[in-house]
Amino acid sequence: MIGHYAVKNSSEYSESPHIVDIECFLYKPYPAVIQVRADFSIHNVCHMCTLEPLSLDLPDFFQPLPVHDEFISASVVWRRALFHSLWNSLEEESLTVSNAAFTSVCVLQQSREDLRAKLYEELHECIVEENKDFFHVGIYLFPTSHLLMKFLFKCGSTLVRIVTDDVNILAHVNSYFKTWL
């Protein structure tokens, strides 16, 4: 990660805190606690200090499935079609020996109403399709991973089918669901 802030020959310089954007170059979208420090100079003297650790959780990486600019006006339809195409492709790939895609199933013991509220609260931008009995959620995990989930409401619990192209994401998804209880 690289953060950069420069105030050179500026009349706006002040001793007050400055906001610094940190640009991350991710290799994998895994939760982590990152130690951060600041190196800076004031009046031609170099200083260094440790900053608060930067905590990244799985939801920090969640992005809706991407939509090409040509289809932005029909993004709902496009994401739904992309979700089903990716689901079929990843599910088919998970049946091969190439280890390029992985499936999992879990059961969440929450009422339909509570889980629907949680899905809207946590994943509203990534919901691609829904009705009273199911939700389909498509998540893009920058830079190259996908997490697709089908929530099926049944008799007081919810069956969640998951496909992904990164096996390590499955453990993090399980931990993420535990925070919903």
Protein Blocks (a to p, Z undefined) as FASTA:
>chain_A
ZZddddehiakbcfbdcddddddddfbdcdddddddddddeehiacddddddddddfklm
pccddddfklmmmmmmmmmmmmmmmmmmmmmmmmpmnopaccddddddddfklmmmmmmm
mmmmmpcbdcfkbccddddddfkbccddddddeehiacdddddfbfklmmmmmmmmmmmZ
Z
